[in-house]
Structure formats: C-alpha cells, structure tokens
Amino acid sequence: MRLAAALYEHAMGARVSRGRPGSLEPIESTTRVRIRRVPPTRVLEGVDVSAYGFRAGQVYELDTRVANVLLAWDYAERADREGRSARQQK
C-alpha cells in the first residue's frame, strides 16, 4: 500500500493526508535558482512573479512550480546549494 500511495502522491503532486482518510495535502517542494534577468511582466503563465522582487544575479529558493516557469522562460537557471549555477561549476 505504501508504494501505491507514494506513486499516487508523486503523480498528483499531493500527499495523502495522514490525519483524514481520503484527503490530500500539497507537497512542499522547492528549487534553488539564480535569476538571469528580471521578468518584464508581473504575471507569467498565471504565476504572479512581481511579489518576489527578483534581482538579476541573486539566488532564490522557490516553490518548484514558480521556478519551473522562470526556467522555461529563461529568466533563471538552476543553482546548487552554494548558489553556483551549472555554468559556474564548469
């Protein structure tokens, strides 16, 4: 049963609640990114990015959904725990 629950949680992006049977809790996951350029708009693909006050060159640990939007639009690049991007590691 644990494997089935884990697969379901991964596919749905939610965790099966341990408190109430049948309910879901969102999985909190984050991604560390370095902002390459600040988005010129307040909203990207339905995500309000203006609230973050991004600055070029700064490293942020963001909700993975927000980070993926920035990565897809090339406004950010992944960073490691020390804040280095993949380009800086080479």
C-alpha positions in Angstrom: 0.0 0.0 0.0 2.9 2.4 0.8 4.2 2.1 -2.8 0.8 2.8 -4.3 0.4 5.8 -2.1 3.9 7.1 -3.0 3.2 6.7 -6.7 -0.1 8.5 -6.4 1.4 11.3 -4.4 4.2 11.8 -7.0 1.8 11.8 -9.9 -0.7 14.1 -8.3 1.8 16.5 -6.7 0.0 16.0 -3.4 0.4 13.9 -0.3 -2.2 11.6 1.1 -3.2 13.1 4.4 -2.2 11.1 7.4 -4.9 12.8 9.5 -8.0 12.5 7.4 -8.6 9.5 5.2 -9.1 10.4 1.5 -7.9 14.0 1.8 -4.8 15.4 0.1 -2.2 17.9 1.2 0.1 19.7 -1.2 3.7 18.5 -1.4 6.0 21.3 -0.5 8.9 21.2 -2.8 11.4 23.9 -3.7 14.0 24.6 -6.3 17.0 26.9 -6.0 17.5 29.2 -9.0 19.7 32.1 -9.9 17.8 34.9 -11.7 19.5 35.7 -15.0 17.1 38.5 -16.0 14.1 40.0 -14.2 10.8 39.2 -16.0 9.4 42.4 -17.6 5.9 41.4 -16.7 4.0 40.9 -13.4 2.5 37.6 -14.4 4.0 34.6 -16.3 1.7 31.7 -17.2 -0.7 32.6 -14.4 2.1 33.0 -11.7 2.4 36.4 -10.1 6.2 36.9 -10.1 6.1 40.6 -9.1 5.6 39.7 -5.4 9.1 38.2 -5.2 11.0 41.3 -6.0 13.6 39.4 -8.1 17.0 40.9 -8.8 19.4 39.7 -11.5 22.2 37.6 -10.2 20.5 36.7 -6.9 19.8 33.2 -5.8 16.3 32.3 -4.6 14.7 29.1 -3.2 11.3 29.0 -4.8 8.3 26.8 -5.0 9.1 24.3 -7.8 6.2 25.5 -9.9 7.4 29.1 -9.8 11.0 28.0 -10.5 9.9 25.9 -13.5 8.1 28.8 -15.1 11.2 31.0 -14.7 13.4 28.3 -16.1 11.1 27.6 -19.0 11.2 31.3 -20.0 15.0 31.5 -19.5 14.7 34.1 -16.7 16.5 31.8 -14.3 19.0 28.9 -14.2 19.3 26.1 -11.6 21.7 26.8 -8.8 23.3 24.3 -6.3 23.3 24.6 -2.5 26.2 27.1 -2.6 24.3 29.2 -5.1 26.5 28.3 -8.1 24.9 27.8 -11.5 25.7 24.9 -13.7 27.8 27.3 -15.9 29.8 28.4 -12.9 30.7 24.8 -12.0 32.4 24.0 -15.3 
